[in-house]
Amino acid sequence: MRFLCLPLLLLASCWVEDEQRAARSGVVHAAAQAAVAPSEWGLDELVSPAPAPGARFGHAAVALDFNGDGEQDIAVAAPGEPAVYLFYGPGLTWWRRFAPPEGRSGDFGHDLAVGELDGAPGDDLVIAAPKTERAGDAAAGAVYVLTHGRDLPTPLRVRAEAGALLGTSVALGDFNGDGAPEVACGAPKQRIEGQQSGAVFFLCPSKGTEWVVANPIGAWKHGNFGHDLAVADTNADGKPDLLVSALGNPSASGVSGAGQVFVLRNPIPGGEVIAVEDPGATEGDGARFGMSIFARDVNGDGNADLLVGAPRKNGGGVEDAGQGFLFFGPAFTAEGHRAFLRPAAKAHDVLGFRALAADVVGDTTIDVLFCSLARHQDMAIVAWDGSALDAPPRIWAPPSDAGHHFVQGLAHGPRLNGAENLLVGDPSFARSGQRESGRVLIRRLDAIP
């Protein structure tokens, strides 16, 4: 896939009435453009073409090549509308709005995933709506697929029970090794023997096959298996594996609420299952180990490694300071794992709210990022250089006008100017007094101090 190294442009919200009506029609539009200038954070800012209170534009964001032209496009979710916007590269000045086919949907765009499903040029986009009512079942959840050339997202024929929150997380890959890709859908409140232990639903759109993998420990109240998903080749066999967090599971030693992450090896089902835990889990900590996970080869050995955020862990003995973890594949054992604390950690920093591995330094090594969703003045993205993990991290504070859920959406794009750009969703940002209208900030290497 080819991406041109061209500057990302600042989009303005100067919209006239006919364009507001057109925005709801599903056609491609050109954005009115203001002068290109970075925000005070040294970033480009992507805003909704039609900002609205409560839209939460930026709750999720991903980079992709949607139309197969080799340019970087960006998909941004606005669950409060509900809608997902596609901004087309290289300039991001052309856009299209997609709404759920039913016209309304619960939390449409809560999570987004990118991959290939139909064999046609361009990436396909999976859109999750975990609070959608299905056939009278409240919050059963729904998942949609959007492909280039279609006017509406297509709902997948996968059903969970009422309250299961299907689509809290989504991922794509050929998980059973049959040559046809599947969509994996986390349903962390799916019941097992009456307990909301959690499950992951798999559906192959091309074959219509479906299966379910339940929480490996069985019935456990609020196990939340399926809360977050990650896809990577964890043992260098060329096949995608699925990593699943269960932030409410007990540890193998019986520490309640310690949290676990499971590595489900290809083929699923039938492959090896590895449980990964906080080596220092303590009773009553409520660490939320697995709140956010990400998988990528950090040490360059060909096996994907696992980043785990535990934002409520009393890191360093400080209440809710949070902590990040890095476990190395293919074994993911506690031996040799790395733990990350924010320097001069304070109570309620909640480091680990989001986790990401990306080359943001620009030296070709993969860096480790954990985000802190602390009190407004203490929010930050904390980045450890992958070539010097023991060195002090870089700390990037948000703009002074950032919303209270800055970094709710976090992703990386392709390399631009030598590094991978960051997409930072700020859905609680208030534009011109419009509470939670939202935005996405785009950080490139030339903007990093």
VEXDREN-2710 file (C-alpha; in Angstrom, 1 decimal):
% VEXDREN-2710
k/r/px/py/pz
1/MET/0.0/0.0/0.0
2/ARG/1.4/3.4/-1.0
3/PHE/0.9/6.6/1.0
4/LEU/2.2/9.9/-0.2
5/CYS/4.1/12.1/2.2
6/LEU/2.0/15.2/1.8
7/PRO/0.8/17.5/4.6
8/LEU/-2.5/16.9/6.3
9/LEU/-4.8/19.9/6.0
10/LEU/-6.8/21.7/8.6
11/LEU/-10.5/21.3/8.0
12/ALA/-12.8/24.2/8.8
13/SER/-16.4/24.0/10.0
14/CYS/-17.7/26.8/7.7
15/TRP/-20.8/25.1/6.4
16/VAL/-23.8/26.6/4.6
17/GLU/-27.4/25.3/4.9
18/ASP/-27.4/23.3/1.6
19/GLU/-24.1/21.6/2.5
20/GLN/-25.6/20.6/5.9
21/ARG/-28.5/19.0/4.1
22/ALA/-26.1/17.4/1.6
23/ALA/-24.1/16.0/4.5
24/ARG/-27.0/13.8/5.4
25/SER/-27.4/12.5/1.8
26/GLY/-24.4/10.2/1.6
27/VAL/-22.6/12.0/-1.3
28/VAL/-19.0/13.0/-1.3
29/HIS/-18.4/16.7/-0.4
30/ALA/-15.6/19.1/-0.6
31/ALA/-14.8/20.8/2.7
32/ALA/-14.6/24.6/3.0
33/GLN/-11.0/25.2/3.9
34/ALA/-9.4/27.7/6.3
35/ALA/-5.7/28.7/6.5
36/VAL/-3.5/25.7/7.2
37/ALA/-2.1/26.2/10.7
38/PRO/-1.2/23.9/13.6
39/SER/-3.0/24.0/16.8
40/GLU/-1.2/25.0/20.0
41/TRP/-0.2/21.4/20.5
42/GLY/1.8/21.4/17.3
43/LEU/-0.8/19.3/15.5
44/ASP/-3.2/19.4/12.6
45/GLU/-6.8/19.4/13.7
46/LEU/-9.6/17.4/12.0
47/VAL/-13.1/18.6/12.8
48/SER/-16.6/17.5/11.9
49/PRO/-18.0/19.1/8.8
50/ALA/-21.2/19.9/10.8
51/PRO/-20.2/20.1/14.5
52/ALA/-23.1/19.4/16.8
53/PRO/-23.5/19.2/20.6
54/GLY/-23.1/15.6/21.9
55/ALA/-21.8/14.2/18.6
56/ARG/-18.6/12.9/20.2
57/PHE/-16.7/13.2/16.9
58/GLY/-13.4/11.4/17.5
59/HIS/-14.6/8.7/19.9
60/ALA/-12.8/6.4/17.5
61/ALA/-10.5/7.1/14.5
62/VAL/-8.5/4.9/12.2
63/ALA/-6.2/5.4/9.2
64/LEU/-7.0/3.4/6.0
65/ASP/-7.0/3.4/2.2
66/PHE/-10.8/3.1/1.8
67/ASN/-11.1/3.7/-1.9
68/GLY/-7.9/1.9/-2.9
69/ASP/-6.1/4.9/-4.5
70/GLY/-3.0/4.5/-2.4
71/GLU/-3.6/7.6/-0.3
72/GLN/-4.2/7.8/3.4
73/ASP/-7.8/8.3/4.3
74/ILE/-9.2/8.7/7.9
75/ALA/-12.4/7.3/9.3
76/VAL/-13.8/9.1/12.4
77/ALA/-16.7/8.0/14.5
78/ALA/-19.3/10.4/15.9
79/PRO/-21.5/8.0/17.9
80/GLY/-23.7/10.8/19.3
81/GLU/-25.1/11.6/15.8
82/PRO/-24.8/8.6/15.0
83/ALA/-22.5/8.6/12.0
84/VAL/-19.0/7.7/10.7
85/TYR/-17.1/10.2/8.5
86/LEU/-14.6/9.2/5.8
87/PHE/-12.1/11.9/4.9
88/TYR/-10.2/11.1/1.7
89/GLY/-6.5/11.7/1.2
90/PRO/-4.2/13.2/0.5
91/GLY/-5.7/16.5/1.5
92/LEU/-8.6/15.2/3.6
93/THR/-10.7/18.0/2.1
94/TRP/-13.2/15.5/0.5
95/TRP/-15.5/13.7/2.9
96/ARG/-18.5/11.5/3.1
97/ARG/-20.9/10.8/6.0
98/PHE/-22.3/7.3/6.7
99/ALA/-25.2/6.6/9.1
100/PRO/-26.6/3.3/10.3
101/PRO/-29.1/1.8/7.8
102/GLU/-31.8/1.8/10.5
103/GLY/-31.4/5.5/10.9
104/ARG/-30.6/5.2/14.6
105/SER/-28.3/2.9/16.4
106/GLY/-26.8/2.6/19.9
107/ASP/-23.3/4.0/20.1
108/PHE/-22.7/3.6/16.3
109/GLY/-18.9/3.9/15.9
110/HIS/-17.9/2.9/19.4
111/ASP/-15.1/1.0/17.9
112/LEU/-13.7/0.7/14.3
113/ALA/-11.5/-1.9/12.7
114/VAL/-9.9/-2.0/9.3
115/GLY/-9.1/-5.0/7.0
116/GLU/-9.9/-6.8/3.8
117/LEU/-13.2/-8.7/3.5
118/ASP/-14.4/-8.5/-0.1
119/GLY/-11.2/-9.0/-2.1
120/ALA/-11.8/-5.6/-3.9
121/PRO/-9.2/-2.8/-3.9
122/GLY/-9.4/-0.7/-0.8
123/ASP/-9.7/-1.4/2.9
124/ASP/-13.1/-2.4/4.4
125/LEU/-14.3/-0.8/7.6
126/VAL/-16.0/-2.5/10.5
127/ILE/-18.2/-0.3/12.6
128/ALA/-19.4/-1.4/16.1
129/ALA/-22.6/-0.2/17.8
130/PRO/-22.7/-2.1/21.2
131/LYS/-25.8/-0.4/22.6
132/THR/-28.1/-1.2/19.7
133/GLU/-31.4/-2.9/20.4
134/ARG/-31.9/-6.0/18.3
135/ALA/-35.4/-7.6/17.9
136/GLY/-36.4/-6.1/21.3
137/ASP/-33.2/-7.1/23.1
138/ALA/-31.9/-3.9/24.6
139/ALA/-28.1/-3.3/24.3
140/ALA/-27.6/-6.7/22.5
141/GLY/-25.3/-4.8/20.1
142/ALA/-24.7/-4.7/16.4
143/VAL/-21.8/-4.7/14.0
144/TYR/-21.7/-3.3/10.4
145/VAL/-19.3/-3.6/7.5
146/LEU/-18.7/-0.6/5.1
147/THR/-17.1/-1.2/1.8
148/HIS/-16.2/1.2/-1.0
149/GLY/-19.0/1.8/-3.4
150/ARG/-21.8/1.2/-1.0
151/ASP/-24.1/3.9/0.3
152/LEU/-24.9/2.3/3.6
153/PRO/-23.1/0.0/6.1
154/THR/-24.2/-3.6/5.9
155/PRO/-25.3/-5.2/9.3
156/LEU/-23.7/-8.5/10.0
157/ARG/-25.9/-11.4/10.8
158/VAL/-24.5/-12.0/14.3
159/ARG/-26.7/-12.0/17.4
160/ALA/-26.0/-11.8/21.0
161/GLU/-28.4/-11.7/24.0
162/ALA/-29.9/-8.6/25.6
163/GLY/-27.3/-6.6/27.4
164/ALA/-24.3/-8.4/25.9
165/LEU/-22.9/-5.2/24.3
166/LEU/-21.8/-7.0/21.2
167/GLY/-19.2/-4.8/19.4
168/THR/-17.6/-3.2/22.4
169/SER/-14.5/-4.2/20.4
170/VAL/-14.0/-5.5/16.9
171/ALA/-11.2/-7.0/14.8
172/LEU/-10.6/-8.6/11.4
173/GLY/-8.5/-11.6/10.3
174/ASP/-8.5/-15.1/9.0
175/PHE/-8.7/-16.5/12.5
176/ASN/-9.4/-20.2/11.7
177/GLY/-6.9/-20.4/8.8
178/ASP/-9.5/-21.4/6.1
179/GLY/-8.5/-18.6/3.7
180/ALA/-11.6/-16.5/4.4
181/PRO/-11.4/-13.6/6.8
182/GLU/-13.7/-13.3/9.8
183/VAL/-15.0/-10.4/11.9
184/ALA/-14.4/-10.9/15.7
185/CYS/-16.8/-9.1/17.9
186/GLY/-16.3/-8.7/21.7
187/ALA/-19.4/-9.1/23.8
188/PRO/-18.1/-8.6/27.4
189/LYS/-21.5/-8.9/29.0
190/GLN/-22.6/-12.1/27.3
191/ARG/-23.9/-14.5/29.9
192/ILE/-22.3/-17.9/30.7
193/GLU/-24.4/-20.0/33.0
194/GLY/-26.2/-16.8/34.1
195/GLN/-23.1/-14.8/34.8
196/GLN/-21.9/-11.8/32.6
197/SER/-18.6/-13.5/31.9
198/GLY/-18.2/-12.4/28.3
199/ALA/-17.6/-13.9/24.9
200/VAL/-16.2/-13.2/21.4
201/PHE/-18.4/-13.9/18.4
202/PHE/-16.8/-14.7/15.1
203/LEU/-18.6/-14.4/11.7
204/CYS/-17.2/-15.0/8.2
205/PRO/-19.3/-12.8/5.9
206/SER/-18.3/-14.6/2.7
207/LYS/-19.2/-18.1/4.0
208/GLY/-21.9/-17.2/6.6
209/THR/-20.2/-19.3/9.2
210/GLU/-20.4/-18.2/12.9
211/TRP/-19.0/-19.5/16.2
212/VAL/-18.5/-18.2/19.7
213/VAL/-15.5/-18.4/22.1
214/ALA/-16.6/-17.9/25.7
215/ASN/-14.5/-16.7/28.6
216/PRO/-11.8/-19.4/29.1
217/ILE/-12.4/-19.5/32.8
218/GLY/-16.1/-20.2/32.4
219/ALA/-18.8/-18.4/34.4
220/TRP/-17.5/-15.4/36.3
221/LYS/-19.5/-12.4/37.3
222/HIS/-18.4/-9.4/35.3
223/GLY/-15.4/-11.1/33.7
224/ASN/-15.7/-8.7/30.8
225/PHE/-14.0/-11.1/28.3
226/GLY/-14.1/-9.3/25.0
227/HIS/-13.7/-5.8/26.4
228/ASP/-10.7/-5.1/24.1
229/LEU/-9.3/-7.0/21.1
230/ALA/-6.0/-6.9/19.2
231/VAL/-4.8/-8.8/16.2
232/ALA/-1.2/-9.8/15.4
233/ASP/1.1/-12.7/14.5
234/THR/2.4/-13.6/18.0
235/ASN/4.6/-16.6/17.0
236/ALA/5.9/-15.7/13.5
237/ASP/3.9/-18.4/11.7
238/GLY/2.4/-15.9/9.3
239/LYS/-1.1/-16.3/10.7
240/PRO/-3.1/-13.7/12.7
241/ASP/-3.8/-14.5/16.3
242/LEU/-6.4/-12.7/18.5
243/LEU/-5.7/-11.2/21.8
244/VAL/-8.7/-10.6/24.1
245/SER/-8.8/-8.8/27.4
246/ALA/-11.0/-9.8/30.4
247/LEU/-10.4/-7.0/32.8
248/GLY/-12.8/-8.5/35.5
249/ASN/-11.4/-12.0/35.6
250/PRO/-9.6/-13.2/38.7
251/SER/-5.9/-14.2/38.5
252/ALA/-4.9/-17.8/38.4
253/SER/-3.9/-17.5/42.0
254/GLY/-7.4/-16.2/43.0
255/VAL/-6.9/-12.4/43.2
256/SER/-10.4/-11.2/42.4
257/GLY/-10.8/-8.5/39.7
258/ALA/-7.1/-8.7/38.8
259/GLY/-7.8/-9.0/35.1
260/GLN/-6.4/-11.2/32.4
261/VAL/-5.5/-11.0/28.7
262/PHE/-5.8/-14.2/26.6
263/VAL/-3.7/-14.9/23.5
264/LEU/-5.8/-17.1/21.2
265/ARG/-3.5/-18.7/18.7
266/ASN/-4.6/-19.5/15.1
267/PRO/-6.6/-21.6/14.4
268/ILE/-9.5/-20.4/16.5
269/PRO/-11.0/-22.5/18.0
270/GLY/-8.5/-25.3/18.5
271/GLY/-5.3/-23.4/18.8
272/GLU/-3.2/-22.7/21.9
273/VAL/-4.6/-20.4/24.5
274/ILE/-2.2/-18.4/26.7
275/ALA/-3.3/-16.4/29.8
276/VAL/-1.3/-13.2/30.6
277/GLU/-1.6/-11.6/34.0
278/ASP/-0.2/-8.8/36.1
279/PRO/2.6/-10.5/38.0
280/GLY/2.0/-8.2/40.9
281/ALA/-1.7/-8.4/41.3
282/THR/-3.0/-7.7/44.8
283/GLU/-6.4/-8.1/46.3
284/GLY/-8.6/-5.0/46.3
285/ASP/-6.5/-3.1/43.8
286/GLY/-9.1/-3.2/41.1
287/ALA/-6.3/-2.5/38.5
288/ARG/-8.5/-3.0/35.4
289/PHE/-5.6/-4.9/33.8
290/GLY/-6.7/-5.1/30.1
291/MET/-8.6/-1.9/29.9
292/SER/-6.6/-1.3/26.7
293/ILE/-4.4/-3.7/24.8
294/PHE/-2.3/-3.5/21.7
295/ALA/-0.1/-6.0/19.9
296/ARG/2.9/-5.4/17.8
297/ASP/6.6/-6.5/17.4
298/VAL/8.4/-4.1/19.7
299/ASN/11.8/-5.8/20.1
300/GLY/12.2/-6.8/16.5
301/ASP/12.3/-10.6/16.9
302/GLY/9.5/-11.3/14.5
303/ASN/6.9/-12.1/17.2
304/ALA/4.3/-9.6/18.2
305/ASP/4.5/-8.4/21.8
306/LEU/1.6/-7.3/24.0
307/LEU/1.0/-3.9/25.6
308/VAL/-1.5/-3.9/28.5
309/GLY/-2.9/-0.9/30.3
310/ALA/-4.0/-1.1/33.9
311/PRO/-5.2/2.4/34.7
312/ARG/-6.6/1.7/38.2
313/LYS/-3.5/-0.1/39.5
314/ASN/-1.9/1.5/42.4
315/GLY/1.3/1.9/40.4
316/GLY/4.4/2.5/42.6
317/GLY/2.0/2.4/45.6
318/VAL/0.2/5.5/44.5
319/GLU/-3.6/5.2/44.4
320/ASP/-4.9/4.7/40.9
321/ALA/-1.7/6.0/39.4
322/GLY/-2.0/3.4/36.7
323/GLN/0.6/1.3/35.1
324/GLY/1.5/-0.1/31.6
325/PHE/2.9/-3.5/30.9
326/LEU/4.9/-5.0/28.0
327/PHE/4.9/-8.8/27.6
328/PHE/7.2/-10.3/24.9
329/GLY/6.0/-12.9/22.4
330/PRO/5.8/-15.7/21.7
331/ALA/5.7/-16.9/25.3
332/PHE/4.3/-13.8/27.1
333/THR/5.6/-15.0/30.4
334/ALA/6.1/-12.7/33.5
335/GLU/9.9/-13.3/33.2
336/GLY/11.4/-10.4/31.4
337/HIS/8.3/-8.3/31.1
338/ARG/8.5/-4.6/31.4
339/ALA/6.4/-2.3/33.6
340/PHE/5.9/1.4/33.0
341/LEU/5.1/4.1/35.4
342/ARG/4.6/7.8/34.7
343/PRO/7.5/9.8/36.2
344/ALA/6.5/11.5/39.5
345/ALA/3.2/9.6/39.4
346/LYS/0.3/11.2/41.3
347/ALA/-2.9/9.7/42.6
348/HIS/-5.5/9.2/39.9
349/ASP/-3.2/9.6/36.9
350/VAL/-4.8/6.4/35.5
351/LEU/-1.9/5.7/33.2
352/GLY/-2.9/2.9/30.8
353/PHE/-6.3/4.2/29.8
354/ARG/-5.1/3.7/26.3
355/ALA/-2.1/1.7/24.9
356/LEU/-0.4/1.9/21.5
357/ALA/2.8/0.8/19.9
358/ALA/4.0/3.0/17.0
359/ASP/7.2/4.6/15.7
360/VAL/6.6/8.2/16.8
361/VAL/10.2/9.1/17.4
362/GLY/11.2/8.3/13.8
363/ASP/14.2/6.0/14.3
364/THR/12.4/3.0/12.8
365/THR/12.0/1.2/16.2
366/ILE/8.6/0.7/17.6
367/ASP/7.9/2.9/20.6
368/VAL/5.6/2.2/23.6
369/LEU/2.8/4.6/24.4
370/PHE/0.5/4.7/27.4
371/CYS/-2.1/7.5/27.9
372/SER/-3.0/9.1/31.2
373/LEU/-6.6/10.2/31.6
374/ALA/-6.0/12.1/34.9
375/ARG/-7.4/15.4/36.0
376/HIS/-7.4/17.8/33.1
377/GLN/-4.1/19.5/33.9
378/ASP/-2.4/16.1/34.2
379/MET/-3.7/14.3/31.1
380/ALA/-0.9/13.2/28.8
381/ILE/0.5/10.7/26.2
382/VAL/3.6/9.2/27.7
383/ALA/6.0/7.6/25.1
384/TRP/9.0/5.4/25.8
385/ASP/11.5/5.2/22.9
386/GLY/11.6/1.6/21.7
387/SER/15.4/1.8/21.2
388/ALA/15.9/2.9/24.8
389/LEU/13.1/1.7/27.0
390/ASP/15.0/2.5/30.2
391/ALA/15.4/6.1/29.3
392/PRO/13.0/8.8/30.6
393/PRO/9.8/8.9/28.5
394/ARG/8.6/11.8/26.5
395/ILE/5.4/13.4/27.9
396/TRP/3.0/15.2/25.6
397/ALA/0.4/17.2/27.4
398/PRO/-2.8/18.0/25.6
399/PRO/-4.0/21.4/24.4
400/SER/-5.4/23.6/27.2
401/ASP/-8.9/23.3/25.7
402/ALA/-8.8/19.5/25.5
403/GLY/-12.0/17.6/26.7
404/HIS/-12.1/15.4/29.7
405/HIS/-11.8/12.2/27.5
406/PHE/-8.8/13.3/25.5
407/VAL/-7.2/10.2/23.8
408/GLN/-10.5/8.3/23.9
409/GLY/-9.7/7.5/20.3
410/LEU/-6.1/6.6/19.6
411/ALA/-4.5/5.1/16.5
412/HIS/-1.4/5.4/14.3
413/GLY/-1.2/5.9/10.6
414/PRO/1.4/5.1/8.0
415/ARG/4.9/6.7/8.0
416/LEU/4.9/10.4/7.1
417/ASN/8.2/12.3/7.2
418/GLY/10.0/9.3/8.7
419/ALA/7.6/8.4/11.6
420/GLU/4.1/7.1/12.0
421/ASN/1.6/9.8/12.6
422/LEU/-0.7/9.7/15.6
423/LEU/-4.5/10.1/15.5
424/VAL/-5.8/11.4/18.8
425/GLY/-9.5/11.5/19.3
426/ASP/-10.9/14.2/21.6
427/PRO/-14.6/13.5/21.6
428/SER/-15.5/15.6/24.6
429/PHE/-13.9/18.7/23.1
430/ALA/-16.3/21.7/23.0
431/ARG/-16.2/23.7/19.8
432/SER/-17.7/27.2/20.0
433/GLY/-19.7/26.3/23.1
434/GLN/-21.0/23.0/21.6
435/ARG/-20.3/20.5/24.4
436/GLU/-18.8/17.2/23.3
437/SER/-18.9/18.1/19.6
438/GLY/-15.4/16.6/19.4
439/ARG/-12.3/16.7/17.1
440/VAL/-9.3/14.6/16.0
441/LEU/-5.7/15.8/16.4
442/ILE/-3.1/14.5/14.1
443/ARG/0.5/14.6/15.3
444/ARG/3.4/14.1/12.8
445/LEU/7.2/13.8/13.4
446/ASP/7.9/17.4/12.4
447/ALA/5.6/18.5/15.2
448/ILE/7.2/16.4/18.0
449/PRO/9.6/18.2/20.3
END
